[in-house]
Amino acid sequence: MKGDLVQNSIGQLCPMPILMLAKNMKKMQPGQVLEIHADDEGAHADVPAWCAQTGNELLGTEDGGGFTKYFVKKAG
């Protein structure tokens, strides 16, 4: 899977990946996918929780080799 925009949050600790996620989603159109690369363990819970709270859809995750890729579709 590939995103329309890639967010590199590797090396950043909570809450930075989520703050960047919120900022990047504002730039995107409904239906576009943000691909987030994060190695912070907190992102495993934070990204799905953010999606549930905002109505955006977590399409899935992939192992990136030392980090996790999260794919978030902007609600429309």
Backbone atoms as SQL, in Angstrom:
CREATE TABLE atoms (id INTEGER PRIMARY KEY, chain TEXT, resi INTEGER, resn TEXT, atom TEXT, x REAL, y REAL, z REAL);
INSERT INTO atoms VALUES
  (1, 'A', 1, 'MET', 'N', 0.849, -1.170, 0.000),
  (2, 'A', 1, 'MET', 'CA', 0.000, 0.000, 0.000),
  (3, 'A', 1, 'MET', 'C', 0.902, 1.242, 0.000),
  (4, 'A', 2, 'LYS', 'N', 0.461, 2.284, -0.671),
  (5, 'A', 2, 'LYS', 'CA', 1.200, 3.541, -0.687),
  (6, 'A', 2, 'LYS', 'C', 0.253, 4.686, -0.369),
  (7, 'A', 3, 'GLY', 'N', 0.768, 5.675, 0.337),
  (8, 'A', 3, 'GLY', 'CA', -0.028, 6.842, 0.669),
  (9, 'A', 3, 'GLY', 'C', 0.139, 7.954, -0.355),
  (10, 'A', 4, 'ASP', 'N', -0.801, 8.874, -0.359),
  (11, 'A', 4, 'ASP', 'CA', -0.706, 10.059, -1.208),
  (12, 'A', 4, 'ASP', 'C', 0.320, 11.042, -0.645),
  (13, 'A', 5, 'LEU', 'N', 0.526, 10.985, 0.666),
  (14, 'A', 5, 'LEU', 'CA', 1.497, 11.822, 1.363),
  (15, 'A', 5, 'LEU', 'C', 2.154, 10.950, 2.417),
  (16, 'A', 6, 'VAL', 'N', 3.484, 11.081, 2.579),
  (17, 'A', 6, 'VAL', 'CA', 4.215, 10.290, 3.570),
  (18, 'A', 6, 'VAL', 'C', 4.686, 11.207, 4.691),
  (19, 'A', 7, 'GLN', 'N', 4.418, 10.789, 5.917),
  (20, 'A', 7, 'GLN', 'CA', 4.843, 11.505, 7.121),
  (21, 'A', 7, 'GLN', 'C', 5.931, 10.691, 7.796),
  (22, 'A', 8, 'ASN', 'N', 7.129, 11.251, 7.914),
  (23, 'A', 8, 'ASN', 'CA', 8.231, 10.569, 8.581),
  (24, 'A', 8, 'ASN', 'C', 8.282, 11.013, 10.041),
  (25, 'A', 9, 'SER', 'N', 7.841, 10.135, 10.930),
  (26, 'A', 9, 'SER', 'CA', 7.869, 10.415, 12.366),
  (27, 'A', 9, 'SER', 'C', 8.871, 9.529, 13.087),
  (28, 'A', 10, 'ILE', 'N', 9.811, 8.953, 12.355),
  (29, 'A', 10, 'ILE', 'CA', 10.814, 8.080, 12.963),
  (30, 'A', 10, 'ILE', 'C', 11.706, 8.913, 13.882),
  (31, 'A', 11, 'GLY', 'N', 11.876, 8.416, 15.104),
  (32, 'A', 11, 'GLY', 'CA', 12.694, 9.103, 16.091),
  (33, 'A', 11, 'GLY', 'C', 11.935, 10.130, 16.912),
  (34, 'A', 12, 'GLN', 'N', 10.675, 10.336, 16.603),
  (35, 'A', 12, 'GLN', 'CA', 9.872, 11.305, 17.344),
  (36, 'A', 12, 'GLN', 'C', 9.008, 10.586, 18.373),
  (37, 'A', 13, 'LEU', 'N', 8.950, 11.158, 19.563),
  (38, 'A', 13, 'LEU', 'CA', 8.175, 10.562, 20.645),
  (39, 'A', 13, 'LEU', 'C', 6.819, 11.236, 20.763),
  (40, 'A', 14, 'CYS', 'N', 5.908, 10.538, 21.417),
  (41, 'A', 14, 'CYS', 'CA', 4.574, 11.053, 21.693),
  (42, 'A', 14, 'CYS', 'C', 4.700, 12.401, 22.384),
  (43, 'A', 15, 'PRO', 'N', 3.960, 13.379, 21.977),
  (44, 'A', 15, 'PRO', 'CA', 2.794, 13.367, 21.091),
  (45, 'A', 15, 'PRO', 'C', 3.083, 13.805, 19.656),
  (46, 'A', 16, 'MET', 'N', 4.356, 13.956, 19.281),
  (47, 'A', 16, 'MET', 'CA', 4.692, 14.521, 17.972),
  (48, 'A', 16, 'MET', 'C', 4.084, 13.779, 16.784),
  (49, 'A', 17, 'PRO', 'N', 4.121, 12.429, 16.730),
  (50, 'A', 17, 'PRO', 'CA', 3.518, 11.772, 15.561),
  (51, 'A', 17, 'PRO', 'C', 2.040, 12.117, 15.381),
  (52, 'A', 18, 'ILE', 'N', 1.298, 12.231, 16.473),
  (53, 'A', 18, 'ILE', 'CA', -0.134, 12.545, 16.374),
  (54, 'A', 18, 'ILE', 'C', -0.343, 14.012, 16.013),
  (55, 'A', 19, 'LEU', 'N', 0.471, 14.898, 16.557),
  (56, 'A', 19, 'LEU', 'CA', 0.362, 16.316, 16.192),
  (57, 'A', 19, 'LEU', 'C', 0.647, 16.508, 14.703),
  (58, 'A', 20, 'MET', 'N', 1.666, 15.798, 14.201),
  (59, 'A', 20, 'MET', 'CA', 1.981, 15.875, 12.767),
  (60, 'A', 20, 'MET', 'C', 0.856, 15.264, 11.929),
  (61, 'A', 21, 'LEU', 'N', 0.291, 14.168, 12.414),
  (62, 'A', 21, 'LEU', 'CA', -0.824, 13.514, 11.722),
  (63, 'A', 21, 'LEU', 'C', -1.982, 14.493, 11.553),
  (64, 'A', 22, 'ALA', 'N', -2.359, 15.154, 12.623),
  (65, 'A', 22, 'ALA', 'CA', -3.474, 16.105, 12.561),
  (66, 'A', 22, 'ALA', 'C', -3.172, 17.244, 11.587),
  (67, 'A', 23, 'LYS', 'N', -1.957, 17.753, 11.623),
  (68, 'A', 23, 'LYS', 'CA', -1.558, 18.850, 10.732),
  (69, 'A', 23, 'LYS', 'C', -1.568, 18.403, 9.269),
  (70, 'A', 24, 'ASN', 'N', -1.026, 17.230, 9.004),
  (71, 'A', 24, 'ASN', 'CA', -0.963, 16.737, 7.625),
  (72, 'A', 24, 'ASN', 'C', -2.341, 16.420, 7.060),
  (73, 'A', 25, 'MET', 'N', -3.236, 15.916, 7.893),
  (74, 'A', 25, 'MET', 'CA', -4.580, 15.589, 7.400),
  (75, 'A', 25, 'MET', 'C', -5.326, 16.839, 6.948),
  (76, 'A', 26, 'LYS', 'N', -5.025, 17.985, 7.551),
  (77, 'A', 26, 'LYS', 'CA', -5.667, 19.239, 7.141),
  (78, 'A', 26, 'LYS', 'C', -5.284, 19.638, 5.721),
  (79, 'A', 27, 'LYS', 'N', -4.124, 19.178, 5.257),
  (80, 'A', 27, 'LYS', 'CA', -3.636, 19.494, 3.912),
  (81, 'A', 27, 'LYS', 'C', -4.253, 18.593, 2.842),
  (82, 'A', 28, 'MET', 'N', -4.883, 17.510, 3.260),
  (83, 'A', 28, 'MET', 'CA', -5.319, 16.473, 2.333),
  (84, 'A', 28, 'MET', 'C', -6.790, 16.604, 1.977),
  (85, 'A', 29, 'GLN', 'N', -7.145, 16.007, 0.843),
  (86, 'A', 29, 'GLN', 'CA', -8.525, 15.977, 0.371),
  (87, 'A', 29, 'GLN', 'C', -9.201, 14.698, 0.878),
  (88, 'A', 30, 'PRO', 'N', -10.529, 14.712, 1.039),
  (89, 'A', 30, 'PRO', 'CA', -11.238, 13.491, 1.432),
  (90, 'A', 30, 'PRO', 'C', -10.908, 12.336, 0.482),
  (91, 'A', 31, 'GLY', 'N', -10.675, 11.173, 1.070),
  (92, 'A', 31, 'GLY', 'CA', -10.356, 9.982, 0.294),
  (93, 'A', 31, 'GLY', 'C', -8.866, 9.756, 0.098),
  (94, 'A', 32, 'GLN', 'N', -8.048, 10.778, 0.317),
  (95, 'A', 32, 'GLN', 'CA', -6.608, 10.596, 0.195),
  (96, 'A', 32, 'GLN', 'C', -6.080, 9.844, 1.411),
  (97, 'A', 33, 'VAL', 'N', -4.915, 9.218, 1.228),
  (98, 'A', 33, 'VAL', 'CA', -4.327, 8.384, 2.276),
  (99, 'A', 33, 'VAL', 'C', -2.998, 8.967, 2.735),
  (100, 'A', 34, 'LEU', 'N', -2.858, 9.114, 4.050),
  (101, 'A', 34, 'LEU', 'CA', -1.606, 9.540, 4.668),
  (102, 'A', 34, 'LEU', 'C', -0.871, 8.289, 5.137),
  (103, 'A', 35, 'GLU', 'N', 0.380, 8.162, 4.727),
  (104, 'A', 35, 'GLU', 'CA', 1.245, 7.057, 5.144),
  (105, 'A', 35, 'GLU', 'C', 2.189, 7.597, 6.214),
  (106, 'A', 36, 'ILE', 'N', 2.087, 7.040, 7.405),
  (107, 'A', 36, 'ILE', 'CA', 2.874, 7.513, 8.546),
  (108, 'A', 36, 'ILE', 'C', 3.929, 6.469, 8.884),
  (109, 'A', 37, 'HIS', 'N', 5.186, 6.894, 8.980),
  (110, 'A', 37, 'HIS', 'CA', 6.266, 6.014, 9.414),
  (111, 'A', 37, 'HIS', 'C', 6.617, 6.413, 10.842),
  (112, 'A', 38, 'ALA', 'N', 6.465, 5.496, 11.784),
  (113, 'A', 38, 'ALA', 'CA', 6.721, 5.806, 13.196),
  (114, 'A', 38, 'ALA', 'C', 7.353, 4.615, 13.904),
  (115, 'A', 39, 'ASP', 'N', 8.292, 4.923, 14.793),
  (116, 'A', 39, 'ASP', 'CA', 8.913, 3.871, 15.605),
  (117, 'A', 39, 'ASP', 'C', 8.605, 4.034, 17.089),
  (118, 'A', 40, 'ASP', 'N', 7.782, 4.997, 17.439),
  (119, 'A', 40, 'ASP', 'CA', 7.362, 5.197, 18.826),
  (120, 'A', 40, 'ASP', 'C', 6.287, 4.168, 19.171),
  (121, 'A', 41, 'GLU', 'N', 6.513, 3.417, 20.242),
  (122, 'A', 41, 'GLU', 'CA', 5.557, 2.382, 20.644),
  (123, 'A', 41, 'GLU', 'C', 4.172, 2.955, 20.926),
  (124, 'A', 42, 'GLY', 'N', 4.115, 4.195, 21.391),
  (125, 'A', 42, 'GLY', 'CA', 2.837, 4.821, 21.692),
  (126, 'A', 42, 'GLY', 'C', 1.942, 4.976, 20.479),
  (127, 'A', 43, 'ALA', 'N', 2.536, 5.029, 19.298),
  (128, 'A', 43, 'ALA', 'CA', 1.752, 5.199, 18.073),
  (129, 'A', 43, 'ALA', 'C', 0.826, 4.008, 17.828),
  (130, 'A', 44, 'HIS', 'N', 1.191, 2.819, 18.341),
  (131, 'A', 44, 'HIS', 'CA', 0.346, 1.630, 18.144),
  (132, 'A', 44, 'HIS', 'C', -1.052, 1.838, 18.714),
  (133, 'A', 45, 'ALA', 'N', -1.153, 2.571, 19.802),
  (134, 'A', 45, 'ALA', 'CA', -2.459, 2.871, 20.398),
  (135, 'A', 45, 'ALA', 'C', -2.974, 4.236, 19.957),
  (136, 'A', 46, 'ASP', 'N', -2.055, 5.187, 19.788),
  (137, 'A', 46, 'ASP', 'CA', -2.464, 6.570, 19.514),
  (138, 'A', 46, 'ASP', 'C', -3.077, 6.764, 18.131),
  (139, 'A', 47, 'VAL', 'N', -2.506, 6.141, 17.109),
  (140, 'A', 47, 'VAL', 'CA', -3.034, 6.339, 15.748),
  (141, 'A', 47, 'VAL', 'C', -4.460, 5.784, 15.630),
  (142, 'A', 48, 'PRO', 'N', -4.729, 4.533, 16.052),
  (143, 'A', 48, 'PRO', 'CA', -6.114, 4.051, 15.985),
  (144, 'A', 48, 'PRO', 'C', -7.081, 4.886, 16.828),
  (145, 'A', 49, 'ALA', 'N', -6.635, 5.334, 18.004),
  (146, 'A', 49, 'ALA', 'CA', -7.504, 6.150, 18.860),
  (147, 'A', 49, 'ALA', 'C', -7.815, 7.484, 18.192),
  (148, 'A', 50, 'TRP', 'N', -6.814, 8.100, 17.567),
  (149, 'A', 50, 'TRP', 'CA', -7.033, 9.374, 16.867),
  (150, 'A', 50, 'TRP', 'C', -8.025, 9.179, 15.731),
  (151, 'A', 51, 'CYS', 'N', -7.881, 8.094, 14.984),
  (152, 'A', 51, 'CYS', 'CA', -8.805, 7.815, 13.879),
  (153, 'A', 51, 'CYS', 'C', -10.236, 7.650, 14.397),
  (154, 'A', 52, 'ALA', 'N', -10.398, 6.915, 15.480),
  (155, 'A', 52, 'ALA', 'CA', -11.733, 6.698, 16.048),
  (156, 'A', 52, 'ALA', 'C', -12.353, 8.009, 16.520),
  (157, 'A', 53, 'GLN', 'N', -11.550, 8.878, 17.087),
  (158, 'A', 53, 'GLN', 'CA', -12.060, 10.155, 17.602),
  (159, 'A', 53, 'GLN', 'C', -12.410, 11.137, 16.494),
  (160, 'A', 54, 'THR', 'N', -11.715, 11.054, 15.361),
  (161, 'A', 54, 'THR', 'CA', -11.880, 12.053, 14.303),
  (162, 'A', 54, 'THR', 'C', -12.725, 11.569, 13.132),
  (163, 'A', 55, 'GLY', 'N', -13.038, 10.270, 13.087),
  (164, 'A', 55, 'GLY', 'CA', -13.835, 9.740, 11.991),
  (165, 'A', 55, 'GLY', 'C', -13.038, 9.388, 10.755),
  (166, 'A', 56, 'ASN', 'N', -11.705, 9.495, 10.836),
  (167, 'A', 56, 'ASN', 'CA', -10.855, 9.061, 9.733),
  (168, 'A', 56, 'ASN', 'C', -10.636, 7.557, 9.858),
  (169, 'A', 57, 'GLU', 'N', -10.241, 6.919, 8.763),
  (170, 'A', 57, 'GLU', 'CA', -10.172, 5.457, 8.737),
  (171, 'A', 57, 'GLU', 'C', -8.735, 4.956, 8.716),
  (172, 'A', 58, 'LEU', 'N', -8.396, 4.100, 9.677),
  (173, 'A', 58, 'LEU', 'CA', -7.112, 3.412, 9.660),
  (174, 'A', 58, 'LEU', 'C', -7.266, 2.218, 8.729),
  (175, 'A', 59, 'LEU', 'N', -6.630, 2.296, 7.563),
  (176, 'A', 59, 'LEU', 'CA', -6.762, 1.236, 6.564),
  (177, 'A', 59, 'LEU', 'C', -5.938, 0.012, 6.924),
  (178, 'A', 60, 'GLY', 'N', -4.851, 0.222, 7.658),
  (179, 'A', 60, 'GLY', 'CA', -4.016, -0.901, 8.038),
  (180, 'A', 60, 'GLY', 'C', -2.622, -0.447, 8.418),
  (181, 'A', 61, 'THR', 'N', -1.798, -1.425, 8.769),
  (182, 'A', 61, 'THR', 'CA', -0.406, -1.172, 9.136),
  (183, 'A', 61, 'THR', 'C', 0.480, -2.167, 8.405),
  (184, 'A', 62, 'GLU', 'N', 1.750, -1.806, 8.264),
  (185, 'A', 62, 'GLU', 'CA', 2.753, -2.697, 7.677),
  (186, 'A', 62, 'GLU', 'C', 4.049, -2.540, 8.459),
  (187, 'A', 63, 'ASP', 'N', 4.819, -3.621, 8.525),
  (188, 'A', 63, 'ASP', 'CA', 6.141, -3.569, 9.136),
  (189, 'A', 63, 'ASP', 'C', 7.091, -2.916, 8.144),
  (190, 'A', 64, 'GLY', 'N', 7.770, -1.865, 8.581),
  (191, 'A', 64, 'GLY', 'CA', 8.713, -1.171, 7.713),
  (192, 'A', 64, 'GLY', 'C', 10.158, -1.535, 7.999),
  (193, 'A', 65, 'GLY', 'N', 10.392, -2.510, 8.888),
  (194, 'A', 65, 'GLY', 'CA', 11.755, -2.883, 9.239),
  (195, 'A', 65, 'GLY', 'C', 12.339, -1.883, 10.229),
  (196, 'A', 66, 'GLY', 'N', 11.969, -1.999, 11.485),
  (197, 'A', 66, 'GLY', 'CA', 12.429, -1.073, 12.509),
  (198, 'A', 66, 'GLY', 'C', 11.436, 0.034, 12.805),
  (199, 'A', 67, 'PHE', 'N', 10.387, 0.104, 12.020),
  (200, 'A', 67, 'PHE', 'CA', 9.316, 1.072, 12.250),
  (201, 'A', 67, 'PHE', 'C', 8.028, 0.495, 11.683),
  (202, 'A', 68, 'THR', 'N', 6.925, 1.135, 12.004),
  (203, 'A', 68, 'THR', 'CA', 5.619, 0.700, 11.507),
  (204, 'A', 68, 'THR', 'C', 5.075, 1.747, 10.552),
  (205, 'A', 69, 'LYS', 'N', 4.446, 1.279, 9.478),
  (206, 'A', 69, 'LYS', 'CA', 3.752, 2.153, 8.539),
  (207, 'A', 69, 'LYS', 'C', 2.265, 2.092, 8.862),
  (208, 'A', 70, 'TYR', 'N', 1.656, 3.250, 9.031),
  (209, 'A', 70, 'TYR', 'CA', 0.219, 3.366, 9.275),
  (210, 'A', 70, 'TYR', 'C', -0.393, 4.057, 8.065),
  (211, 'A', 71, 'PHE', 'N', -1.549, 3.573, 7.627),
  (212, 'A', 71, 'PHE', 'CA', -2.229, 4.146, 6.469),
  (213, 'A', 71, 'PHE', 'C', -3.585, 4.669, 6.917),
  (214, 'A', 72, 'VAL', 'N', -3.735, 5.999, 6.868),
  (215, 'A', 72, 'VAL', 'CA', -4.945, 6.656, 7.357),
  (216, 'A', 72, 'VAL', 'C', -5.632, 7.364, 6.191),
  (217, 'A', 73, 'LYS', 'N', -6.890, 6.994, 5.959),
  (218, 'A', 73, 'LYS', 'CA', -7.690, 7.600, 4.888),
  (219, 'A', 73, 'LYS', 'C', -8.503, 8.751, 5.461),
  (220, 'A', 74, 'LYS', 'N', -8.407, 9.902, 4.801),
  (221, 'A', 74, 'LYS', 'CA', -9.144, 11.078, 5.264),
  (222, 'A', 74, 'LYS', 'C', -10.628, 10.903, 4.989),
  (223, 'A', 75, 'ALA', 'N', -11.423, 11.166, 6.010),
  (224, 'A', 75, 'ALA', 'CA', -12.878, 11.049, 5.887),
  (225, 'A', 75, 'ALA', 'C', -13.399, 12.113, 4.932),
  (226, 'A', 76, 'GLY', 'N', -14.508, 11.800, 4.312),
  (227, 'A', 76, 'GLY', 'CA', -15.092, 12.767, 3.389),
  (228, 'A', 76, 'GLY', 'C', -16.529, 12.810, 3.585);
